[in-house]
């Protein structure tokens, strides 16, 4: 019997607008140039994975990981109201489908989401001490899901993953960055540069949950200035504006769902 290749996900119609295509195409070229410059400006290694010893502020996340895990467990009680990544950002249609990769966002583009952060006060307090935290969310990956190979936007930002709810067969739940592969571990942080091609597998029958957050790469002042300028420019694009609007909508929906759940519990206890 001949193998049937999975069909390529259909691109949302909004992504085919001429202006959006032009901005995306030329934006990628600018980002590639910026990444080469930022690599030269970097004060830490330009490698797929980086040793956490370069970032002492990460130690507290490992010390308090159980508290963070308990906060996300409470959030997961309303998991049906947590959006899929593609619902927040249609640009992610190729790597996130059918709400199999859900994201509960705490920081978006350097700004806190106040209603969501109230659901995870300890996590939020720790994130507030991360130098120039850009984005942060609980990343929830369904059993059996594969995130296809893709690359990030800018080398001016590094990404941290803190393992929270990791399948027992953890070696089957892993991330490849360039040609290196790592499996998540509960209570441990890994740091990566997502401008290297990377992909993820959860080849288990359990859900995987991590805290994912981005922060500025330590660089010389020229690299930092360029990074701030590029991030500022990005705020005028649909890549920023569309997710920002969607985040506000889903934040309101989740808060409403939490209130309904709390009210139902109160009724049951009467």
C-alpha positions as a printed NumPy array, in Angstrom:
array([[  0.   ,   0.   ,   0.   ],
       [  1.43 ,   3.376,  -1.013],
       [  2.144,   5.865,   1.766],
       [ -0.057,   8.948,   1.653],
       [  1.705,  12.171,   2.574],
       [ -0.202,  14.481,   4.922],
       [ -1.817,  17.382,   3.108],
       [ -0.235,  20.796,   3.489],
       [ -2.291,  23.063,   5.78 ],
       [ -4.354,  25.644,   3.926],
       [ -3.078,  29.194,   4.328],
       [ -5.64 ,  31.597,   5.87 ],
       [ -6.917,  34.036,   3.249],
       [ -5.842,  37.056,   5.318],
       [ -2.193,  36.027,   4.833],
       [ -2.475,  36.34 ,   1.048],
       [ -3.034,  40.098,   0.983],
       [ -0.393,  41.788,  -1.24 ],
       [  0.783,  44.306,   1.372],
       [  1.132,  41.588,   3.995],
       [  3.101,  39.366,   1.619],
       [  5.399,  42.278,   0.731],
       [  6.067,  43.149,   4.391],
       [  6.679,  39.522,   5.312],
       [  9.048,  38.862,   2.385],
       [ 11.125,  41.989,   2.908],
       [ 10.934,  41.736,   6.681],
       [ 12.564,  38.311,   6.523],
       [ 15.442,  39.734,   4.483],
       [ 15.966,  42.529,   7.015],
       [ 15.841,  40.088,   9.907],
       [ 18.455,  37.838,   8.301],
       [ 20.813,  40.802,   7.958],
       [ 20.086,  41.872,  11.544],
       [ 20.721,  38.351,  12.839],
       [ 24.205,  38.274,  11.306],
       [ 25.02 ,  41.584,  12.965],
       [ 23.551,  40.526,  16.318],
       [ 25.545,  37.316,  16.23 ],
       [ 28.742,  39.372,  16.065],
       [ 27.473,  41.569,  18.914],
       [ 26.497,  38.644,  21.147],
       [ 28.124,  38.369,  24.587],
       [ 27.087,  34.7  ,  24.894],
       [ 27.73 ,  31.818,  22.49 ],
       [ 25.804,  31.75 ,  19.221],
       [ 24.874,  28.076,  19.49 ],
       [ 21.584,  26.131,  19.181],
       [ 21.44 ,  25.485,  22.943],
       [ 23.135,  27.681,  25.556],
       [ 24.294,  26.761,  29.046],
       [ 22.01 ,  28.198,  31.727],
       [ 25.068,  29.345,  33.703],
       [ 25.149,  32.415,  31.426],
       [ 21.813,  33.507,  32.905],
       [ 21.806,  33.444,  36.736],
       [ 18.226,  34.803,  36.89 ],
       [ 17.007,  31.397,  35.67 ],
       [ 18.031,  29.668,  38.913],
       [ 14.927,  30.861,  40.749],
       [ 12.653,  29.243,  38.176],
       [ 14.186,  25.867,  38.959],
       [ 13.934,  26.509,  42.694],
       [ 10.23 ,  27.383,  42.474],
       [  9.161,  25.149,  39.613],
       [  6.669,  23.191,  41.739],
       [  4.766,  26.38 ,  42.607],
       [  4.688,  27.302,  38.907],
       [  3.463,  23.774,  38.09 ],
       [  0.656,  24.093,  40.636],
       [ -0.43 ,  27.396,  39.095],
       [ -0.657,  25.91 ,  35.611],
       [ -2.582,  22.913,  36.948],
       [ -5.273,  25.31 ,  38.165],
       [ -5.321,  27.015,  34.765],
       [ -5.66 ,  23.65 ,  33.015],
       [ -8.94 ,  23.011,  34.822],
       [-10.369,  25.318,  32.132],
       [ -8.223,  23.94 ,  29.295],
       [-11.108,  24.037,  26.794],
       [-10.969,  27.83 ,  26.968],
       [ -7.208,  28.03 ,  26.306],
       [ -6.655,  28.988,  22.641],
       [ -4.654,  27.089,  20.1  ],
       [ -1.561,  28.935,  18.889],
       [ -3.071,  29.278,  15.41 ],
       [ -6.129,  31.004,  16.906],
       [ -3.932,  33.709,  18.395],
       [ -1.619,  34.097,  15.429],
       [ -2.85 ,  32.934,  11.994],
       [  0.772,  33.16 ,  10.778],
       [  1.372,  29.936,  12.715],
       [ -1.107,  27.929,  10.62 ],
       [  1.618,  25.596,   9.318],
       [  2.996,  24.519,  12.699],
       [ -0.108,  24.675,  14.912],
       [ -3.368,  22.997,  13.913],
       [ -6.632,  21.793,  15.447],
       [ -5.807,  23.355,  18.857],
       [ -3.204,  20.644,  19.454],
       [ -0.673,  23.245,  20.628],
       [ -2.323,  25.547,  23.137],
       [ -0.851,  28.698,  24.63 ],
       [ -1.833,  30.507,  27.82 ],
       [ -0.05 ,  33.83 ,  27.376],
       [  1.276,  35.871,  30.313],
       [  3.459,  38.354,  28.397],
       [  3.025,  39.437,  24.796],
       [  5.588,  41.665,  23.039],
       [  6.994,  42.924,  26.34 ],
       [  3.616,  43.664,  27.953],
       [  1.794,  41.749,  30.673],
       [ -1.712,  40.44 ,  30.066],
       [ -3.221,  41.542,  33.384],
       [ -6.19 ,  39.16 ,  33.451],
       [ -4.089,  36.129,  32.579],
       [ -1.248,  37.036,  34.924],
       [ -3.7  ,  37.139,  37.835],
       [ -4.138,  33.413,  37.268],
       [ -0.4  ,  32.798,  37.89 ],
       [  0.918,  35.405,  40.371],
       [  4.112,  33.592,  41.402],
       [  5.06 ,  32.818,  37.806],
       [  4.394,  36.42 ,  36.833],
       [  6.484,  37.775,  39.688],
       [  9.436,  35.629,  38.627],
       [  9.042,  36.681,  35.002],
       [  9.027,  40.346,  36.011],
       [ 12.625,  39.932,  37.165],
       [ 13.833,  38.51 ,  33.844],
       [ 15.872,  41.182,  32.002],
       [ 13.709,  42.506,  29.153],
       [ 11.262,  39.605,  29.009],
       [  9.442,  39.797,  25.681],
       [  6.918,  36.958,  25.593],
       [  5.917,  34.267,  28.055],
       [  3.294,  31.567,  27.961],
       [  2.418,  28.124,  29.222],
       [  2.963,  25.916,  26.188],
       [  0.6  ,  22.919,  26.181],
       [  1.292,  20.192,  23.637],
       [ -1.246,  17.441,  22.987],
       [ -0.263,  13.751,  23.042],
       [  1.12 ,  12.541,  19.726],
       [  1.537,  16.004,  18.229],
       [  4.505,  17.019,  16.083],
       [  5.458,  20.667,  15.558],
       [  7.116,  20.807,  12.108],
       [ 10.537,  22.322,  11.548],
       [ 10.522,  26.116,  11.562],
       [ 12.708,  29.076,  12.54 ],
       [ 12.238,  32.108,  14.792],
       [ 12.331,  35.765,  13.844],
       [ 15.33 ,  37.417,  15.497],
       [ 18.664,  36.442,  17.018],
       [ 18.267,  39.375,  19.418],
       [ 16.057,  37.17 ,  21.595],
       [ 16.748,  33.863,  23.373],
       [ 14.141,  31.377,  24.537],
       [ 13.879,  29.502,  27.831],
       [ 11.814,  26.367,  28.517],
       [ 10.997,  25.22 ,  32.055],
       [  9.66 ,  21.659,  32.27 ],
       [  6.457,  21.459,  34.33 ],
       [  4.274,  18.502,  33.289],
       [  6.46 ,  16.125,  31.32 ],
       [  5.38 ,  12.655,  30.095],
       [  6.853,   9.674,  31.934],
       [  8.51 ,   8.505,  28.724],
       [ 10.27 ,  11.837,  28.52 ],
       [ 12.844,  10.735,  25.935],
       [  9.936,  10.47 ,  23.488],
       [  9.015,  14.094,  24.168],
       [ 11.821,  16.152,  22.735],
       [ 12.982,  19.186,  20.788],
       [ 15.539,  19.357,  17.991],
       [ 17.43 ,  22.622,  17.47 ],
       [ 19.729,  22.466,  14.434],
       [ 21.325,  19.025,  14.82 ],
       [ 21.025,  18.769,  18.63 ],
       [ 18.142,  17.022,  20.404],
       [ 17.07 ,  17.438,  24.027],
       [ 14.231,  15.961,  26.082],
       [ 12.506,  18.129,  28.671],
       [ 12.875,  17.361,  32.356],
       [ 10.566,  18.477,  35.152],
       [ 11.969,  21.421,  37.078],
       [ 14.825,  22.054,  34.65 ],
       [ 15.397,  24.989,  32.304],
       [ 16.871,  24.767,  28.832],
       [ 17.853,  27.816,  26.762],
       [ 17.852,  27.846,  22.978],
       [ 18.252,  30.155,  20.006],
       [ 15.124,  29.658,  17.937],
       [ 16.599,  31.243,  14.803],
       [ 18.147,  27.808,  14.269],
       [ 15.722,  25.407,  12.612],
       [ 13.853,  23.5  ,  15.296],
       [ 10.992,  21.052,  15.674],
       [  9.189,  19.225,  18.47 ],
       [  7.758,  15.739,  18.987],
       [  5.469,  14.448,  21.706],
       [  5.457,  10.752,  20.832],
       [  3.625,   9.801,  24.025],
       [  0.021,   9.513,  25.165],
       [  0.463,  12.27 ,  27.762],
       [  0.176,  16.057,  27.566],
       [  3.382,  18.098,  27.777],
       [  3.354,  21.459,  29.567],
       [  6.274,  23.889,  29.862],
       [  6.722,  27.551,  30.732],
       [  8.193,  29.198,  27.632],
       [  9.594,  32.721,  27.728],
       [ 11.758,  34.947,  25.548],
       [ 14.29 ,  37.496,  26.759],
       [ 16.848,  39.77 ,  25.144],
       [ 20.152,  38.225,  24.153],
       [ 23.079,  39.846,  25.993],
       [ 24.798,  41.963,  23.341],
       [ 26.994,  45.007,  22.878],
       [ 25.19 ,  48.336,  22.787],
       [ 24.939,  48.406,  18.987],
       [ 23.222,  45.03 ,  18.987],
       [ 20.84 ,  46.119,  21.753],
       [ 19.92 ,  49.308,  19.909],
       [ 19.225,  47.401,  16.703],
       [ 17.105,  44.864,  18.594],
       [ 14.971,  47.597,  20.173],
       [ 14.52 ,  49.266,  16.787],
       [ 13.487,  46.016,  15.054],
       [ 10.994,  45.146,  17.794],
       [  9.576,  48.678,  17.621],
       [  9.092,  48.383,  13.854],
       [  7.386,  45.016,  14.293],
       [  4.636,  46.647,  16.347],
       [  3.346,  48.36 ,  13.194],
       [  2.838,  45.08 ,  11.326],
       [ -0.024,  42.575,  11.236],
       [  2.412,  40.082,  12.816],
       [  2.016,  42.155,  16.005],
       [ -1.383,  43.81 ,  15.632],
       [ -3.433,  40.7  ,  14.86 ],
       [ -2.208,  38.546,  17.773],
       [ -2.544,  41.516,  20.142],
       [ -6.219,  41.863,  19.288],
       [ -6.796,  38.104,  19.542],
       [ -4.977,  37.937,  22.887],
       [ -7.331,  40.506,  24.379],
       [-10.361,  38.539,  23.18 ],
       [ -9.158,  35.209,  24.531],
       [ -8.044,  36.796,  27.789],
       [-11.596,  38.032,  28.353],
       [-13.033,  34.642,  27.426],
       [-10.767,  32.754,  29.821],
       [-11.546,  35.138,  32.681],
       [-15.269,  34.631,  32.053],
       [-14.813,  30.832,  31.999],
       [-12.927,  30.974,  35.31 ],
       [-15.698,  33.024,  36.888],
       [-18.326,  30.524,  35.701],
       [-16.323,  27.626,  37.107],
       [-15.883,  29.379,  40.455],
       [-19.605,  30.193,  40.611],
       [-20.486,  26.552,  39.892],
       [-18.19 ,  25.379,  42.676],
       [-19.824,  27.8  ,  45.078],
       [-23.274,  26.45 ,  44.144],
       [-22.123,  22.878,  44.724],
       [-20.761,  23.789,  48.15 ],
       [-24.047,  25.443,  49.263]])
